[in-house]
Amino acid sequence: MPSGSSPKRERQYEHIKDSAEERGESTGRAKEIAARTVNKERARSGESRTASRTSTRDKSSSQRGGQRSHSGAAGPTYDQLYEEAKRRNVKGCSSMNKSELKQKLGH
């Protein structure tokens, strides 16, 4: 952490670093993720001397992480889409691929 960081940012850094290590990231990678996240939050809240345009105008780290955790990497799986199509009595769903099922179901 940069010198002069607030205790809140120190706690945030440690929490993010520990979470990344629990997910299986190496110690170095966990430190990098934590530092980048905390630095972005510092820039967004005006706590840093300089800030890039993406740091201040882009989504916050918490919004981005929440978005990823809820929608998943590629949305619902083929099996989930297929089961939904069967429940909704979509004709011909057994011969459709994932993108066709998504289109038919309006995903």
Rosetta blueprint (number, residue, H / E / L):
1 M L
2 P L
3 S L
4 G L
5 S L
6 S L
7 P H
8 K H
9 R H
10 E H
11 R H
12 Q H
13 Y H
14 E H
15 H H
16 I H
17 K H
18 D H
19 S H
20 A H
21 E H
22 E H
23 R L
24 G L
25 E L
26 S L
27 T H
28 G H
29 R H
30 A H
31 K H
32 E H
33 I H
34 A H
35 A H
36 R H
37 T H
38 V H
39 N H
40 K H
41 E H
42 R H
43 A H
44 R H
45 S L
46 G L
47 E L
48 S L
49 R L
50 T L
51 A L
52 S L
53 R H
54 T H
55 S H
56 T H
57 R H
58 D L
59 K L
60 S L
61 S H
62 S H
63 Q H
64 R H
65 G H
66 G H
67 Q H
68 R H
69 S H
70 H H
71 S H
72 G L
73 A L
74 A L
75 G L
76 P L
77 T L
78 Y H
79 D H
80 Q H
81 L H
82 Y H
83 E H
84 E H
85 A H
86 K H
87 R H
88 R L
89 N L
90 V L
91 K L
92 G L
93 C H
94 S H
95 S H
96 M L
97 N L
98 K H
99 S H
100 E H
101 L H
102 K H
103 Q H
104 K H
105 L H
106 G L
107 H L
